[in-house]
């Protein structure tokens, strides 16, 4: 009897592993991914990296980093097609996700090497070294390693969701000292994908369903055709705009959102004076658009006008500092015939970014302060920025350079990749002058740059781009670049990378 129970347990365990590894993992990562930029970052990172593969003589480059890299680089701009012969195989791909630290980079090193890249470009900022754990006690500056480790075990997504097995293998003794339940949790996560991925397992399925059965009304960022005068990331258009719509047969069937009741929407075919659609809507909310075109054009240029503009402060006061004026909100894929796949790492330009370029320096300062430091006391990401700013103030007063575990992880990762014949290019990314000026002249920052420079050797390169973007209006915050500033940065990075690789 005991033998049968034991055999049944073995069969059940093997069956569970097969279901977990083959069925569960196979389904979730082979389902069409229609999610947009900066949505479900953990799923999109795992999906992206499993599909990266450099072939034979192809000179592949991985752009590694956190959102700092994602908001600083356009991989397709690293090796411009017009700079290479058609026979040359060169390609750059993102290997990045939000909040990637040097320690994350370290735990990914084997997977990165397995992609067979010619080079790895690590784009980072001092904030990526976990500056929020800088503290001062009895006039002594230190990095709180114990608190950082505890957070890594109990709350940090990367350690728990993306590489629990590698983290457990290296730090299992220390994990066990926190509690046995933590050790058990990491053991389970190391073996079962269904436990590790459950927090974002449904994301691609929900996106697919929403696109087809909810008319694109529930989404994070806009993916449709961009109006001539731009679009805000969350789909809000200006009160009047022109747009080139793709027509399915003889009809344009779509939906839009009105924030206020008793609002009128008029739609004109460009070049004609009479509206082809005109309605006044008593209720706010989502409404359908259904316009027939007897000439059955493939595309048509339309002008939309609403008489009821709305303030961004009324819709969502968290987004901007200075007020923006909206018209209607468009459905996610508005005027685009098909939903695109594999676009989660494709950044699009938006009015969220371009609005900053039109501000005076004083207006920018006001908007910057309101967005990041005066409002949204309960906004977690912004509280981190506030903590990092305080850490920079502490570092600016230090009379010496302080090094901690994140620097040691970076040193080990660089050595690992170099030993495998992979070139490493380190780029200290641009930092907003409003933030950088507060601590760059101090002893710690100078030591930080000296540390990075010390990593240089044959096949390892370092470029300090901290002052590359001199106009503060090229920054969304302390270290994320606007779309246009990122294009500018990419041009410089491309020159450096091609020179380092002798391409």
Beta strands, then each sheet from edge to edge (+ up, - down):
strand 1: 59-65
strand 2: 90-96
strand 3: 119-124
strand 4: 134-137
strand 5: 140-143
strand 6: 240-246
strand 7: 251-258
strand 8: 263-269
strand 9: 275-281
strand 10: 285-292
strand 11: 299-306
strand 12: 310-311
strand 13: 325-326
strand 14: 329-330
strand 15: 423-428
strand 16: 460-464
sheet 1: 2+ 1+ 3+ 15+ 16+
sheet 2: 4+ 5-
sheet 3: 6+ 11- 8+ 9-
sheet 4: 10+ 7- 14+
sheet 5: 12+ 13-
end
